[in-house]
Amino acid sequence: MLEQIDQRGKRFTIDDEDSVDDVACDRCRRAELLERQAQREIGELERAKTVAGPDSTDSDIGKLDR
């Protein structure tokens, strides 16, 4: 058993090389889902900017950029 400390200072243990912590797996899955969601939203923003055109004064698009 190997005890480690993560970047937040929280302790966790690793039993052996073949076992993976379920909590860590869940965190990885959530991170992947959030990354995909962020990529979709970036794509939607880019499409909205394209539709609005370069001379648009639409304040909603400016808010999304922040």
Rosetta blueprint (number, residue, H / E / L):
1 M L
2 L E
3 E E
4 Q E
5 I E
6 D L
7 Q L
8 R L
9 G L
10 K L
11 R E
12 F E
13 T E
14 I E
15 D L
16 D L
17 E L
18 D L
19 S L
20 V L
21 D L
22 D H
23 V H
24 A H
25 C H
26 D H
27 R H
28 C H
29 R H
30 R H
31 A H
32 E H
33 L H
34 L H
35 E H
36 R H
37 Q H
38 A H
39 Q H
40 R H
41 E H
42 I H
43 G H
44 E H
45 L H
46 E H
47 R H
48 A H
49 K H
50 T H
51 V H
52 A H
53 G L
54 P L
55 D L
56 S L
57 T L
58 D L
59 S H
60 D H
61 I H
62 G H
63 K H
64 L H
65 D H
66 R L
